[in-house]
Amino acid sequence: MPVVNTKAKTKGNLVKREFWAEDGWNYLDVVCLEGTATSYVVGTVLGKITASGKFKAAVQSAADGSQTAAALVVEAVDVLATTDTTLKVMVRGPAVIAKQALVLDTTYDNDTKKGVVYASLEALNFSLETQV
């Protein structure tokens, strides 16, 4: 069977409704720092490193604060290894987010661990909804 659609996800796949978008209220430019080269796709959940205030992909087993969801990637970007990379991310609501568009690290491998991420995002005033 031929491939019908290979289009990458866009912000519209992730963010279903946001309030005060015209003011940029929901977004910040943040510095990301990864130990290895990493490609963020739309919906990647980021955590914030407590000591430096920099962001990286949230990993459940992390012990540096980044295991707690703190931001969502809204456009695809490549982050070079050990290089500060600035990007615009969504850090707060109010906004409705498509739950199935979230991209979690594989360490969030059961419903309990995923529930912790979802609760962290809801604390940031994101309403997570399953889209049909």
TADA-V275208 format. One record per residue. SS is DSSP state (hx for helix, st for strand, lp for the rest). Layout:
SS + SS
//
This chain:
lp + lp + lp + lp + lp + lp + lp + lp + lp + lp + hx + hx + hx + hx + st + st + st + st + lp + lp + hx + hx + hx + lp + lp + lp + st + st + st + st + st + st + lp + st + lp + lp + lp + st + st + st + lp + lp + lp + st + st + st + st + st + lp + lp + lp + lp + lp + lp + st + st + st + lp + lp + lp + lp + lp + lp + lp + lp + lp + lp + lp + st + st + st + st + st + lp + lp + lp + st + st + st + lp + st + lp + lp + lp + st + st + st + st + st + st + lp + lp + lp + lp + st + st + st + st + hx + hx + hx + lp + st + lp + lp + lp + lp + lp + lp + lp + hx + hx + hx + hx + hx + hx + hx + hx + hx + hx + hx + hx + hx + lp + lp + st + st + st + st + lp + lp + lp
//
